[in-house]
Amino acid sequence: MEIGELLKLSASEIRKMSDGDLRDTRIRLRREIATTRMDVALKRGGDVSGGRKLRRFLARVLTVASERAS
């Protein structure tokens, strides 16, 4: 799935993902956050609000992962 498609998932849809998918999603999101941060810092015209959306979605994914670990 593309990042844009992932951001549209609800919490219930995230809960349906397998543990491996959650791990892969976390890795992709962290890379995308870093890339977005660099684009904004280097003034490459990146989407400034994109970082916030990515961080919020990462928080949802981490919440679901911690719920499973409990």
C-alpha positions in Angstrom: 0.0 0.0 0.0 1.1 3.5 -0.7 1.6 6.0 2.2 -1.5 8.0 1.1 -3.7 4.9 1.2 -2.3 4.0 4.6 -3.2 7.4 6.1 -6.8 6.8 5.2 -7.1 3.6 7.3 -9.2 3.8 10.5 -8.1 2.3 13.8 -10.3 -0.7 13.3 -8.7 -1.4 10.0 -5.2 -1.1 11.5 -6.2 -3.6 14.2 -7.0 -6.1 11.4 -3.4 -5.9 10.1 -0.9 -8.7 11.0 2.0 -8.1 13.3 4.4 -8.2 10.4 2.3 -5.6 8.5 2.3 -3.4 11.5 6.1 -3.7 11.8 6.6 -2.9 8.1 4.2 0.0 8.3 6.1 1.5 11.3 9.4 1.3 9.4 7.9 2.9 6.3 6.3 5.7 8.3 9.5 6.5 10.2 11.4 6.7 6.9 8.7 8.9 5.4 8.7 11.2 8.4 12.4 11.6 8.2 12.2 12.3 4.4 9.4 14.8 4.9 11.4 16.5 7.7 14.4 16.8 5.5 12.4 18.1 2.5 10.9 20.9 4.7 14.3 21.7 6.3 16.0 21.9 2.9 13.0 23.9 1.5 12.4 21.4 -1.3 8.7 22.3 -1.3 7.6 19.3 0.8 4.1 19.2 2.3 4.5 20.9 5.7 1.3 19.4 7.1 2.3 15.9 5.9 4.6 15.5 8.8 1.8 15.9 11.3 -0.4 13.5 9.4 2.4 10.9 9.3 3.2 11.3 13.0 -0.5 10.9 14.0 -0.8 7.8 11.9 2.4 6.4 13.4 0.9 7.0 16.8 -2.2 5.0 15.9 0.0 2.1 14.6 2.1 2.2 17.8 -1.0 2.2 20.0 -2.4 -0.9 18.3 1.0 -2.6 18.6 1.2 -1.8 22.3 -2.4 -3.0 22.8 -1.4 -6.4 21.3 1.7 -6.6 23.5 -0.4 -6.2 26.7 
